[in-house]
């Protein structure tokens, strides 16, 4: 069986040919690094993912967490896998050397983490949640909070969660009802119920640090009245030792279609009116803090979706190469040997589609990580700000596009395996079930489309959109000088130019107060915008591949040919399809908006 | 909770307004029937499905069949549900009165069966398999075989299976290796291994009649060397009593992603060289027999996919009406009450898309059933032949279109329920998992596309295609006379006209011997052809709805408005998107065909 975590040749292409990881080493923060240290980290990630995460991926699905005596029990393989992950430094891959981190670029950290997501998305989630929660405390917590909670999280002794959703408030966070009352000692008493809290209980870490959104008594209505609290499972004494159990109860577990290895919990805070919480930062700023951390989390979700797609693609490719079935349409002599199904045009279509989706998404996610690095380490404030704005603009795409299209890739992987693909004796059905979560959590598809059209494209006078368009046109200009790429550029330019016109028209609607109409078809906008961005990424990959092909040797020739063919697929089979969405947007089609409840 | 089996108003619309079920009663075969007898059968189906099939749908999923001592064990609820189904006459709904049947039109039989598919696709499958197997024996078995095997199947004492697939031969049936050696007594000894045999073992029926494809010693290579055999689990004595256990062993069960309540088995025939089989019909004609029964089976698969989509649509609609979340984009006062999510434009889009898919597919499946009736009961041979040819042409669409688009509907139902939709506490995730089988079994999507383009559109000089186009143009002409339907007809005409041109061009390629090229993009052709057919069905529904709207009263007004809006959705949001597929077909785009194995 081939290695199906990811394609290592493509990883090198992405890091060193597309995103120029080595150039990051010229920046002071990464001066200790070079390609060797990067590759060493990647190699370690690969080994641990292969040896400790992949082997229990199916078992974690079949033996989902159990609720026993008020606590969640997991299969025993999860803890040692996470221990190895932590000991190898991946929990703090981007943190400073001085706190025990590897001080790696986010680009490398995401690339390392991708191995774990591909091997076992459920077990890797405990780490991702802890990274998200600890980043919040690092960015906004007091020195005292950092010492008490962040330090043991960095050490991997405490894990973290993000506790946002309530039974009646999911996408609409402004409606949360969890309360926080000030106590005499400066802490708060939390009372409320949260659901869908991933990692809300587990037997692995000494303690769990819940990052809880709640409302203070004087909170204004809506999103500007939400505050952020640290609510530990166990209180922590001044000397760092664990104190009493806090009034946080595991009310139950949700039983999911996939991603089963990660506990999804209902948590009750303050059933006994004694749940201690600590305010992070300023009152009423909780949602803003959460959103400042969202870029990284949404890159993580997009990469998770990508890696599930990637694993399915590589598995179905290996299967297609080794499964004999049928003959070519023009060679139907029944006495001849069967051909491998990779020989069939329609199977090639399904493989090429997967390749285009997962490698396009992989490039996009790493671009996001690179922009994140740029937003932190470029020399000037202006440059950093521009990188951050571009990342802000792309974030809804980075999150949603892989969630939609790498799920489609998983659907195709099942189809290639046929009846076998539908059985749990093969891994691809689990990838499909796992991946179905991604269009839902961390902001649904609908929320992403409203974020993109209602907020991101117009922010700062559309500066980020202009910067994006400039980069796309620059790539098109490069492609224009390469006759071999003839035909690839035009569909992208046609899409992007029309998208620009449509964007202005829709923003005009919004400015004119036609908000419901302007946003009604935002899902179509998200699709077209996403395909424009991924189309750009494929053209950029084609430019690099074509340049490299001129001097390539050995296996690299086929690798670059594959890149060019996948780019051709995406730009001729996928990108032009979005003209249809743009036509509907141009026409302000109101079919869905005008539909009445009673008519269903 | 609303009734989520199907919409009874829409069922009446389909049967009596679209497909004119009452007119069938003018034909001699159905002369005993009228709308009252039809509705009585539908009512009984609804009650049994609701009371005996739906309640154990989740349990059957959670407690899948177990392999115990060489046999499959099921949850106890399946047997009484099937007993009620049989006692109510649904196993023989279309059979003659004189053998105990209801002599119902296939149109009504499919409509009745749809209730069971919606309520519990897995438990209903045992009945569907038995119907398929018994129909084969009825059509091609000898009188003696019919008495020995068919009669107890009609009585519901014996169930049946279709045993085609082998480990190395799925889509490529010509490569099966199961052997049949003539024995002295005129029977045969069967030896071989079959996999994915649904219902291959179960504890419900007294006996199981496997319809097995195998090769005789003198068989020519390929599909023309396949014969059909009856292979019972228990031999049957001359007096009808059960004899010895035949040499058929349950080798194991497959564990599927969904559809878990139906056993999927590996069967070994002749491990002890003593497996008795009986040749059905003539030697080497087995595959032809199987395919003559395929229309009905493929309508059944398409209807199964449709009903899973339908159940998810109705459930998510009910949820959307009762789930408050967020506010309109232009009314963001956070102190105002939350609105039901059905108020959000993007949720309406997801509901309207589901409605368009499932009601379009439902109409299409019933059209297939109506054509099947016509092929049997129209007065003249010519008329019957024309109906059969049109059904033959449409069969790959009837099977594959719902399998693809009602699965998408299930994906949207999950999305509407958000995090809840992803949990097994709600039913929609199971519909999604169950439905994922449909693009695979009874001929994969790829096989259907080759059947359509490589065989069906050109059969009999393209007569069926011409007949279809004539009907589509006739519907367009009706729509042209209704100003209210302005704008609906044009996208369909544009698609159909271009599809016709593309079809001729592709058939030209095939005739010219460019078989690999001509068939390479058959998946695109299947999509465009399917959307043309369903677009036609939606225009036909719009014509009927618009006519009825002029005199409609009460709730009917909203019902017909809903039909018109769903038609508008399908014809403006879906149909025009296929121009992209047609452009690729016109260009003979060879991106997938030219992709090389080494480039992946």
Interface residues (C-beta under 8 A of the other chain):
Chain A: X165 X168 X169 X170 X171 X172 X174 X175 X195 X196 X221 X222 X223 X254 X255 X256 X257 X258 X264 X317 X321 X324 X325 X326 X327 X328 X329 X330 X332 X334 X335 X338 X340 X342 X343 X344 X345 X346 X347 X348 X349 X351 X352 X355 X411 X414 X415 X418 X419 X421 X422 X423 X424 X425 X429 X432 X433 X436 X437 X439 X440 X441 X444 X445 X446 X449 X450 X454 X513 X515 X516 X519 X520 X521 X522 X523 X558 X559 X561 X562 X565 X568 X569 X572 X573 X576 X577 X579 X580 X583 X584 X589 X591 X592 X593 X594 X595 X596 X597 X598 X599 X600
Chain B: X165 X168 X169 X170 X171 X172 X174 X175 X195 X196 X221 X222 X223 X225 X254 X255 X256 X257 X258 X264 X317 X321 X324 X325 X326 X327 X328 X329 X330 X332 X334 X335 X338 X340 X342 X343 X344 X345 X346 X347 X348 X349 X351 X352 X355 X411 X414 X415 X418 X419 X421 X422 X423 X424 X425 X429 X432 X433 X436 X437 X439 X440 X441 X444 X445 X446 X449 X450 X454 X513 X515 X516 X519 X520 X521 X522 X523 X558 X559 X561 X562 X565 X568 X569 X572 X573 X576 X577 X579 X580 X583 X584 X589 X591 X592 X593 X594 X595 X596 X597 X598 X599 X600
